[in-house]
């Protein structure tokens, strides 16, 4: 479906998801998992892509609650979203 296409990840993000089937990933099904990977490993383009598909509250909640964000990433986003 068209909606599924828009929630698919850009192919250049494949390197962040080395341990899962990249073709199965989409923001509709796995928004938190995808967001955490991009926050931890993404470059500026990845972050921009993520922010264009989520909102600050989603990211803020993720940063507060995720056990999978590394400490440096968590600290950075707590400051950025304050």
N, C-alpha and C positions, 0 to 999 in steps of 0.2 A: 504494500500500500504506500501511498505517497507520504503519509504521516510517519511510517517506519523509516523511510529514506531520510527524512529530516532529523530523526533522532539517532541515526547511525553516526559513528565516529569517523573523523577524517583519517585517511589511511596512514598519515604520518604519525598518528598516535599509537600505532601498532607496537612500537618499541616500549611503551609503558605497560603493555599487557602481555608480556612474554610468557606468562604462566597460565593463560586462559585462552579459549577459542575466541579470537578477536571478532570473527564474523557473527558471533552470537550476542555481542555487546550492543546495547543501545540505551539511550538515556531514559526511555520509557520504563524499561525493566530494572535497570541497575544504576540509578542516578548517584547513590551514595558511594558505591564501589568505584565508579568511574571518576567521580569528583575527587575522592581521596587520592587516587593515583595521579591525577593531573595536578592537584595541589602539591603532592610530594615530589613529583618528577618532572612536571611540565615546564616548558619554557614560556616566554611571554605570550606567544601565539596560542598555546594551549590554555593559558589562564584566561585570555581574552575570549576564546571560544567558549570556555566553561561559563564565564560570567554573562555571556550573551544568551545562554540557555537556561540559566538558573537565576535566582535572585539573592540578594545579600542575606536575607533571613535564612535561606537554605544553607548557604555557606557558613554563616555564623553558627547555626545549630550543629552543623557537621563538625566544625572546629571545636566546639564545646564538648561534643559527645563522642567523637570518633576515637577509638583506641588504636587506629592504624596510621594516624598522622605522626610523622616523626616530630620530635620536640622542637627543632628549629622551625619547621613549617608551621606548627601549631602556634608558637610564639609570634612569628611573623604575621599570621592572619589575625590573631587576637589584636595586635596593634593596628593593622590595616583596617579592620572592621569596627574598631572602637567608635 
